[in-house]
Amino acid sequence: EKVEMTFTASICDETDSETKTVLDGQLGDELRKVLWSPGDEIGIAASKSSVVERFENTESENSETATFKGGVSIADTYYAAYPYSGVICPDGVGYSALKFDLPQTQKYTAGSFGLECAPMVAKANNGEEFRFKNLCGILALNLTGTESVKSITFIGKDANGEPMYVSGGFVVNMNYENVPTMKPAADFVANAWSSSKSVTLECEEPVQLNETEATTFYIALPPATYETFSLLITTADGKIMMKEGTKPL
């Protein structure tokens, strides 16, 4: 039976620095914090349950630690995920796994990554605080020039030059010890969900570049070693520039 509950949530990186869903600070800072935003929604599932319940942040401003309220059944252990949209407990994988949809199209946000583009997970025993861990890395592109950018498409490649999965369905085993890992859903359960080999950052309005001061574009990417990669930059007037990265990322 579902009962009303309140959970406290913060986010940690590998150095256990507290972090959350909007970037704080400036590019080049030693630590860029990710803050919870008012109205953020996370999904919480009781152990041995296949239902992910919606919990909403009750804070009134960006914060490192947030309080989430909602309803879920009583259990010894809880699994949590951000964002709430697009996360499920996949059938046939077991009740200790979560499946995400990493958007193939991310929305440009000045000074940060797109809303709900950087998933996180956490687990806690009953009464404990959730300590969220980021699942993705953030690629920061500093562009200068005279063009107006409409979109940027990223394609990462392995050692054989084959494109890798960078968006779509991914599965996380919540029985992790220290650091959770993502596996493309297409690899985890054959033909169960679609995974894609490109990701595009879309600008709702073209972003005008500056010749002297760089404009930064952020793209969330699954953790991997991309031996090479391609960037397709589309301008407001329809021109496309392709740049090839030749060093591993």
N, C-alpha and C positions, 0 to 999 in steps of 0.2 A: 504494500500500500504506500502511495506517494504521500510524503509529509513535507511541510514547508521547512526549509533549512537556510542557513547563512554560512558562506564560506569566505575565508580571507585568502587572497591570492597575491603573490609577488612573482618576479621572474629572475632567474639566475643564469649566468653564463658559466663557462668552464672554470673561471677563477672565483666563482661564487659571488661575483659582484651583482647586486640587485639590478635587474633591468626589466621592459613591458611591451603598447602597440603603436606608439608614435615616436619617431626619433627626436631626441633632445640633444642640445649641444651643436657643435660645428664640425664640418668635415675636417679631418686631421686631428681631432681630439683623440687622446689615448683611449677613451671609453665613450662610446655613443650609447646613452641610455635609451631604452624603449619604454615608453610610459603607457599605462592604461588610460583610455579615454572615457569620458562620461558616456553611458549608454552601451559600452562594449558588452557583447554577449559571448559567453562560453558555454560549452556543452559539458554536462557531468553525467556519468554513467555509474551506477552501483555495480560492484563486482558481481559476476554471474548473471548480469542482466544485459540484454541486447538493445536496450532503449537508452538513447541519449537525451537528457532533459535540458531545457533552456534556462540559464541563469543570467541575470542582468546586473551590470555594475551600477551601484547606487551612489557613487561619488559624484560631486558636482564639478570637478576640475581634473585635469591630467594629474596622475599620481603614480608613484612607484609601487604602492600597495593599494589594493582595492577590495571592496566588500561586494560580494555577489549574492543575490537572493533568488530563490526559485523553489521548486519542489522535486524531490527524488525519494526513492524508497530507502529504508534504513539498511546499512550494510557495514561490514568491517573495513572495506577498502573502496575508494572511489577513484575513477579515472576522469580526467578533465582535459578539454581541448579548446583551443582558440583557432579560428572563429567557430561559432556554433553552426553557422550555415555550412553545409557541405560535408559535415562529419557524421559518420555512422559507425555502428558495430557491425562489421560485415558478416553475413551469414556464411557458415562453412569454415570460417577462419578461427572461431572460438571467441569467447567473451572477453578476452584480454588483449584484443587488437582493435585499433581504430583506423578507419579509412578516411582520407582527406581528398578533396578536389582542389588541387593547386591551380588557380586560374590560368588558362592559356592566354587570356588578355588581362593585363594589369593596368589600372588607371593611374596616370601621372599625378603626383601630389608634390607641390613645390617644397623642397627641403626634407622630404621623407619618402617612404615607400607607399604604395597604394593600399587603401583600406582592405583589410582581410586577405592580404596577399602573403603574409608571413606566418604560417601556422606554428603553434606551440602546444606542448602537452605537459601534463603533470599527473602525479598520483599521490595519494595520501591516505593514511588510516583515518578512521572516524575521529573527528575532533582536531585533526592536524591542519596546518596551513598548507595550501598548494604552493609548490615552488616550481613555476613554469620554466621549461627549457625550450629555447628556439630550435626549430627543426631545419631552418634554411639559413643560407648566407645571403648577404646583400651585395650585389655588384653595383659599384658607383662609377658612372661614366661622366667625366668632365669634358664638356664640349664647348668649343669657341667657334666663332665665325660670323657670317652675315645671314645665314639661312634661318628659316622658321621650321622647327621640328614638329612633325605630325605624329610619327610613331617610330619605335625602335624595336627590331626583332632580333632575338638572340638564339643562336643554334650552337650547342656545344658538341664536340666530337671526341671520340675515344682514340686510343693509340692507332687503330686501323683506319681512322678517318671517318668512322660511321657516326651519324648523329645519335645523341643520347637522350633519354627521357628527361625532360625539364618541366613538364606541366601535365595536368590531368590527374589521374588517380594514383594515390600512393597509400601504402599500408604501414602502420607503425605497431610493432609488438610492444605492448605496455608492460611486459615483464622485464624491461631493461634494468640493468644494474646501476649504471651511472649516466650514460649518454644514450638517448633513444636514436634509432636509425630509421630512415625511410627506405622502403623498397617500392619500385614501380608496381602498381597494381597488376599491370599486364604480365609481369614476371611472377608475382606472388600467386595469383590464381589465373590460369590461362583463360583469356577471353572474357574475364569477369567484368572488368571496367576498362575504359579507354585511357591510355596514357599518350602524351604527345611529345614530339621531339623539337618543339620550338615554343618560345614564349614572346609575346609582343606587349610592349609598354605603349599604351595609347594616350595621346594628349587630347583632352576634350576640345581645347582651343590650342592652335599651334603655338609653340613656345619659341619666342624670338631669341636667338643667340646673340652674344656680345663678342666683339673681336678681341677684347682685352681681358674681360672677366669671365671665368668659366661658369657655365650653368651645369648643375649636377643632376643626373637622372639615375634613379635607384630601381634596380630590378631584383626581385627575390628569386633565388635559385636553389634547387636541392643540393645538399652537400655532395660533392664529387670532385674528381680531378678531370678537368676538361683539357685534354692534351693540346687541342687547338679549338678555336671558335670563330664564328662569323657573326658580324653585326650588319643588319640592313637598316639604314636610317632613311626614312621617307620624309620629305619636306612638304611644306604646305602646298607647293605648286606641283607636286607629284613626282619630283625627281627622287631617285634612289641612289644612295651611296653605300657601297659594301666595303667593310673593313675586315681584314683577316687578322686574328690574333695567333701568333706563331709560338708563343711561350705558354707552358701549362698554367692553367688558372685553377 
